[in-house]
Amino acid sequence: MKVSYQREAHLSVDEFIDVLVRSTLAQRRPVDDRATMAGMLRHADLVLTARVGELLVGVARALTDYSYCTYLSDLAVDEKYQRQGIGKELIARTHEAAGRHTTLILLAAPAAENYYPHIGLTRHPSCWLLPRQHRSG
């Protein structure tokens, strides 16, 4: 199986949602709100993808200032393609594109908490959130 990796600034919303569903990340993303999903893609600084042929099997979506920090807001790999190094490669390529001099930050999905230390990430003891408020109208 040959996996190709690339930056895709214009990834389609449909493909993005589809891979989130196939990865289970859709359980924690507003996939039924196309306007929000489109905005998530449009305003991302980096969108890197993994494909097998034409099939999108992985995506990394990040926000970065290219100087100090990179927030990896979405990392999704199709369940059928997990445990093959695709997620690790997407993280590495995202960090490379943003600059290795930036700190890469992510919030782990509950099922992935044990994955990140395995690939070399360090747990940070705190995170503070203001919950997302739904748009009116």
ChimeraX commands (.cxc) that place a marker at each C-alpha (Angstrom):
marker #1 position 0.00,0.00,0.00 radius 0.5
marker #1 position 1.45,3.34,-1.06 radius 0.5
marker #1 position 0.37,6.38,0.95 radius 0.5
marker #1 position 0.91,9.82,-0.56 radius 0.5
marker #1 position 1.11,12.90,1.65 radius 0.5
marker #1 position 0.49,16.47,0.56 radius 0.5
marker #1 position -0.70,19.88,1.62 radius 0.5
marker #1 position -4.25,20.42,0.37 radius 0.5
marker #1 position -5.38,23.98,0.96 radius 0.5
marker #1 position -8.63,23.33,-0.91 radius 0.5
marker #1 position -9.72,19.99,0.53 radius 0.5
marker #1 position -13.44,19.52,-0.05 radius 0.5
marker #1 position -15.82,19.68,2.90 radius 0.5
marker #1 position -17.38,16.36,1.84 radius 0.5
marker #1 position -14.02,14.54,1.88 radius 0.5
marker #1 position -13.10,16.15,5.21 radius 0.5
marker #1 position -16.37,15.07,6.84 radius 0.5
marker #1 position -16.12,11.60,5.34 radius 0.5
marker #1 position -12.66,10.91,6.78 radius 0.5
marker #1 position -13.73,12.29,10.15 radius 0.5
marker #1 position -16.61,9.81,10.16 radius 0.5
marker #1 position -14.35,6.92,9.12 radius 0.5
marker #1 position -11.91,7.84,11.91 radius 0.5
marker #1 position -14.56,8.33,14.64 radius 0.5
marker #1 position -13.43,11.95,15.16 radius 0.5
marker #1 position -16.84,13.01,13.80 radius 0.5
marker #1 position -18.25,12.11,17.22 radius 0.5
marker #1 position -16.51,15.25,18.54 radius 0.5
marker #1 position -16.91,17.59,15.55 radius 0.5
marker #1 position -19.98,19.46,14.21 radius 0.5
marker #1 position -20.17,17.40,11.00 radius 0.5
marker #1 position -23.87,18.19,10.54 radius 0.5
marker #1 position -23.07,21.91,10.32 radius 0.5
marker #1 position -21.58,22.35,6.84 radius 0.5
marker #1 position -20.96,26.07,7.28 radius 0.5
marker #1 position -18.84,25.44,10.38 radius 0.5
marker #1 position -16.99,22.56,8.72 radius 0.5
marker #1 position -16.27,24.72,5.65 radius 0.5
marker #1 position -15.00,27.52,7.90 radius 0.5
marker #1 position -12.77,25.07,9.75 radius 0.5
marker #1 position -11.08,24.20,6.47 radius 0.5
marker #1 position -11.06,27.69,4.99 radius 0.5
marker #1 position -9.44,29.30,8.01 radius 0.5
marker #1 position -6.89,26.58,8.79 radius 0.5
marker #1 position -3.28,27.56,8.21 radius 0.5
marker #1 position -2.28,24.02,7.27 radius 0.5
marker #1 position -4.25,21.08,5.92 radius 0.5
marker #1 position -2.17,17.98,5.22 radius 0.5
marker #1 position -3.65,14.82,3.82 radius 0.5
marker #1 position -2.80,11.17,3.39 radius 0.5
marker #1 position -4.23,9.32,0.42 radius 0.5
marker #1 position -4.16,5.79,-0.89 radius 0.5
marker #1 position -4.78,6.35,-4.57 radius 0.5
marker #1 position -7.62,8.88,-4.64 radius 0.5
marker #1 position -9.04,7.80,-1.27 radius 0.5
marker #1 position -8.49,10.24,1.59 radius 0.5
marker #1 position -7.37,8.10,4.53 radius 0.5
marker #1 position -5.99,10.78,6.85 radius 0.5
marker #1 position -6.03,14.50,7.53 radius 0.5
marker #1 position -4.22,16.91,9.83 radius 0.5
marker #1 position -5.65,20.42,10.22 radius 0.5
marker #1 position -3.60,23.01,12.09 radius 0.5
marker #1 position -3.57,26.65,13.13 radius 0.5
marker #1 position -0.13,28.22,13.45 radius 0.5
marker #1 position 1.71,31.52,13.68 radius 0.5
marker #1 position 4.79,29.87,12.08 radius 0.5
marker #1 position 6.89,31.46,14.82 radius 0.5
marker #1 position 6.02,30.10,18.24 radius 0.5
marker #1 position 3.16,27.61,18.33 radius 0.5
marker #1 position 1.19,25.22,16.15 radius 0.5
marker #1 position -2.16,23.91,17.32 radius 0.5
marker #1 position -3.00,20.60,15.66 radius 0.5
marker #1 position -6.75,20.90,15.89 radius 0.5
marker #1 position -7.71,17.77,13.93 radius 0.5
marker #1 position -5.84,14.55,13.35 radius 0.5
marker #1 position -7.97,11.86,11.79 radius 0.5
marker #1 position -7.04,8.54,10.20 radius 0.5
marker #1 position -9.59,6.14,8.74 radius 0.5
marker #1 position -9.96,3.24,11.22 radius 0.5
marker #1 position -9.08,0.76,8.45 radius 0.5
marker #1 position -5.70,2.48,7.99 radius 0.5
marker #1 position -4.74,3.07,11.62 radius 0.5
marker #1 position -1.64,1.51,13.21 radius 0.5
marker #1 position 0.35,1.94,10.00 radius 0.5
marker #1 position 2.22,5.15,10.87 radius 0.5
marker #1 position -0.08,7.52,8.97 radius 0.5
marker #1 position -0.99,9.63,12.00 radius 0.5
marker #1 position 2.63,9.88,13.10 radius 0.5
marker #1 position 3.66,10.93,9.59 radius 0.5
marker #1 position 0.89,13.55,9.39 radius 0.5
marker #1 position 2.04,15.01,12.71 radius 0.5
marker #1 position 5.67,15.11,11.56 radius 0.5
marker #1 position 4.78,16.75,8.25 radius 0.5
marker #1 position 2.50,19.27,9.96 radius 0.5
marker #1 position 5.25,20.23,12.39 radius 0.5
marker #1 position 7.76,20.48,9.54 radius 0.5
marker #1 position 5.44,22.72,7.49 radius 0.5
marker #1 position 4.76,25.02,10.47 radius 0.5
marker #1 position 8.38,25.02,11.56 radius 0.5
marker #1 position 10.14,22.68,13.96 radius 0.5
marker #1 position 10.96,25.76,16.06 radius 0.5
marker #1 position 7.24,25.97,16.97 radius 0.5
marker #1 position 5.71,24.03,19.83 radius 0.5
marker #1 position 3.11,21.59,18.50 radius 0.5
marker #1 position 0.03,21.43,20.74 radius 0.5
marker #1 position -2.98,19.13,20.53 radius 0.5
marker #1 position -5.89,17.93,22.62 radius 0.5
marker #1 position -6.21,14.16,22.57 radius 0.5
marker #1 position -9.46,12.39,21.90 radius 0.5
marker #1 position -10.17,10.07,24.86 radius 0.5
marker #1 position -9.49,6.94,22.81 radius 0.5
marker #1 position -6.14,8.33,21.61 radius 0.5
marker #1 position -4.63,9.43,24.93 radius 0.5
marker #1 position -2.24,6.46,25.03 radius 0.5
marker #1 position -1.20,6.91,21.39 radius 0.5
marker #1 position 0.56,10.25,21.69 radius 0.5
marker #1 position 3.20,9.32,24.29 radius 0.5
marker #1 position 3.96,6.25,22.17 radius 0.5
marker #1 position 5.02,8.51,19.26 radius 0.5
marker #1 position 7.06,10.92,21.37 radius 0.5
marker #1 position 4.67,13.64,22.52 radius 0.5
marker #1 position 4.82,14.85,26.12 radius 0.5
marker #1 position 1.71,15.26,28.26 radius 0.5
marker #1 position 1.06,18.78,29.53 radius 0.5
marker #1 position -0.60,18.97,32.96 radius 0.5
marker #1 position -3.22,21.61,32.19 radius 0.5
marker #1 position -5.57,22.87,29.57 radius 0.5
marker #1 position -8.25,25.50,30.01 radius 0.5
marker #1 position -11.34,25.86,27.84 radius 0.5
marker #1 position -14.21,28.18,27.18 radius 0.5
marker #1 position -16.89,25.91,25.71 radius 0.5
marker #1 position -18.05,26.44,22.17 radius 0.5
marker #1 position -21.26,28.46,21.96 radius 0.5
marker #1 position -23.63,27.63,19.14 radius 0.5
marker #1 position -24.40,30.31,16.59 radius 0.5
marker #1 position -27.88,31.74,16.72 radius 0.5
marker #1 position -30.11,32.04,13.69 radius 0.5
marker link #1:1,2 radius 0.2
marker link #1:2,3 radius 0.2
marker link #1:3,4 radius 0.2
marker link #1:4,5 radius 0.2
marker link #1:5,6 radius 0.2
marker link #1:6,7 radius 0.2
marker link #1:7,8 radius 0.2
marker link #1:8,9 radius 0.2
marker link #1:9,10 radius 0.2
marker link #1:10,11 radius 0.2
marker link #1:11,12 radius 0.2
marker link #1:12,13 radius 0.2
marker link #1:13,14 radius 0.2
marker link #1:14,15 radius 0.2
marker link #1:15,16 radius 0.2
marker link #1:16,17 radius 0.2
marker link #1:17,18 radius 0.2
marker link #1:18,19 radius 0.2
marker link #1:19,20 radius 0.2
marker link #1:20,21 radius 0.2
marker link #1:21,22 radius 0.2
marker link #1:22,23 radius 0.2
marker link #1:23,24 radius 0.2
marker link #1:24,25 radius 0.2
marker link #1:25,26 radius 0.2
marker link #1:26,27 radius 0.2
marker link #1:27,28 radius 0.2
marker link #1:28,29 radius 0.2
marker link #1:29,30 radius 0.2
marker link #1:30,31 radius 0.2
marker link #1:31,32 radius 0.2
marker link #1:32,33 radius 0.2
marker link #1:33,34 radius 0.2
marker link #1:34,35 radius 0.2
marker link #1:35,36 radius 0.2
marker link #1:36,37 radius 0.2
marker link #1:37,38 radius 0.2
marker link #1:38,39 radius 0.2
marker link #1:39,40 radius 0.2
marker link #1:40,41 radius 0.2
marker link #1:41,42 radius 0.2
marker link #1:42,43 radius 0.2
marker link #1:43,44 radius 0.2
marker link #1:44,45 radius 0.2
marker link #1:45,46 radius 0.2
marker link #1:46,47 radius 0.2
marker link #1:47,48 radius 0.2
marker link #1:48,49 radius 0.2
marker link #1:49,50 radius 0.2
marker link #1:50,51 radius 0.2
marker link #1:51,52 radius 0.2
marker link #1:52,53 radius 0.2
marker link #1:53,54 radius 0.2
marker link #1:54,55 radius 0.2
marker link #1:55,56 radius 0.2
marker link #1:56,57 radius 0.2
marker link #1:57,58 radius 0.2
marker link #1:58,59 radius 0.2
marker link #1:59,60 radius 0.2
marker link #1:60,61 radius 0.2
marker link #1:61,62 radius 0.2
marker link #1:62,63 radius 0.2
marker link #1:63,64 radius 0.2
marker link #1:64,65 radius 0.2
marker link #1:65,66 radius 0.2
marker link #1:66,67 radius 0.2
marker link #1:67,68 radius 0.2
marker link #1:68,69 radius 0.2
marker link #1:69,70 radius 0.2
marker link #1:70,71 radius 0.2
marker link #1:71,72 radius 0.2
marker link #1:72,73 radius 0.2
marker link #1:73,74 radius 0.2
marker link #1:74,75 radius 0.2
marker link #1:75,76 radius 0.2
marker link #1:76,77 radius 0.2
marker link #1:77,78 radius 0.2
marker link #1:78,79 radius 0.2
marker link #1:79,80 radius 0.2
marker link #1:80,81 radius 0.2
marker link #1:81,82 radius 0.2
marker link #1:82,83 radius 0.2
marker link #1:83,84 radius 0.2
marker link #1:84,85 radius 0.2
marker link #1:85,86 radius 0.2
marker link #1:86,87 radius 0.2
marker link #1:87,88 radius 0.2
marker link #1:88,89 radius 0.2
marker link #1:89,90 radius 0.2
marker link #1:90,91 radius 0.2
marker link #1:91,92 radius 0.2
marker link #1:92,93 radius 0.2
marker link #1:93,94 radius 0.2
marker link #1:94,95 radius 0.2
marker link #1:95,96 radius 0.2
marker link #1:96,97 radius 0.2
marker link #1:97,98 radius 0.2
marker link #1:98,99 radius 0.2
marker link #1:99,100 radius 0.2
marker link #1:100,101 radius 0.2
marker link #1:101,102 radius 0.2
marker link #1:102,103 radius 0.2
marker link #1:103,104 radius 0.2
marker link #1:104,105 radius 0.2
marker link #1:105,106 radius 0.2
marker link #1:106,107 radius 0.2
marker link #1:107,108 radius 0.2
marker link #1:108,109 radius 0.2
marker link #1:109,110 radius 0.2
marker link #1:110,111 radius 0.2
marker link #1:111,112 radius 0.2
marker link #1:112,113 radius 0.2
marker link #1:113,114 radius 0.2
marker link #1:114,115 radius 0.2
marker link #1:115,116 radius 0.2
marker link #1:116,117 radius 0.2
marker link #1:117,118 radius 0.2
marker link #1:118,119 radius 0.2
marker link #1:119,120 radius 0.2
marker link #1:120,121 radius 0.2
marker link #1:121,122 radius 0.2
marker link #1:122,123 radius 0.2
marker link #1:123,124 radius 0.2
marker link #1:124,125 radius 0.2
marker link #1:125,126 radius 0.2
marker link #1:126,127 radius 0.2
marker link #1:127,128 radius 0.2
marker link #1:128,129 radius 0.2
marker link #1:129,130 radius 0.2
marker link #1:130,131 radius 0.2
marker link #1:131,132 radius 0.2
marker link #1:132,133 radius 0.2
marker link #1:133,134 radius 0.2
marker link #1:134,135 radius 0.2
marker link #1:135,136 radius 0.2
marker link #1:136,137 radius 0.2
view
